[in-house]
């Protein structure tokens, strides 16, 4: 036995987009196993309703005959045979992996999200707003500055002046060879007076 449903393009009440079946198609349920098949009928544009009050652009329905409102951010999309519609320009249909660890099939319903989402965000992380960030870090005793586009600030200092000031303070804390000899302590002794692996101090002077 089979169950056949003919779906035509219908606008939602209030003009908020078209209902699932934009276009003329047959959605057939065959047998007791629930096998589904999609059959598009010959296109008759005279039976298509013009989408109105779309918040974005319009796209062709799944049968390529009638137009429908494109799905917007945070709206459902995709699903079986794409019955939930296609996302607008600048968006893509995101299907997150099932929580139980199952693999993704063609039947999941997605959500329209920004195209610039990366793979980490597809796994459930929230999107970030990238900004141009300028700053500096002290690397190998020098101030290295750059401007990059990022979600988080990787720089320790906001400007080169701030970095150079910090570098001068660091240099001022380092004892000079002159201060070593004035204190009567050999720099060699300073380098060799440390704990050995057994925890005993070494006081050997070269």
ABEGO torsion letter per residue (X at the ends): XBBBBBBBBBBBBGGAEBBABBEBBBBBBBEAAGBBBBBBBBBBAAABBBBBGBABBBBBBAAGABBBBBBBBGBBBEEBGGAAEBBBBGBBBBBBBBAAGBBBBAABBBBBBBAABBAAAAAGBBBBBBBBBBBBBBBGGBBBBBBBBBABBABABABAAAAAAAAAAAAAABBBAAAAAAAGBBAAAAAABBBBAAGBBBABBX
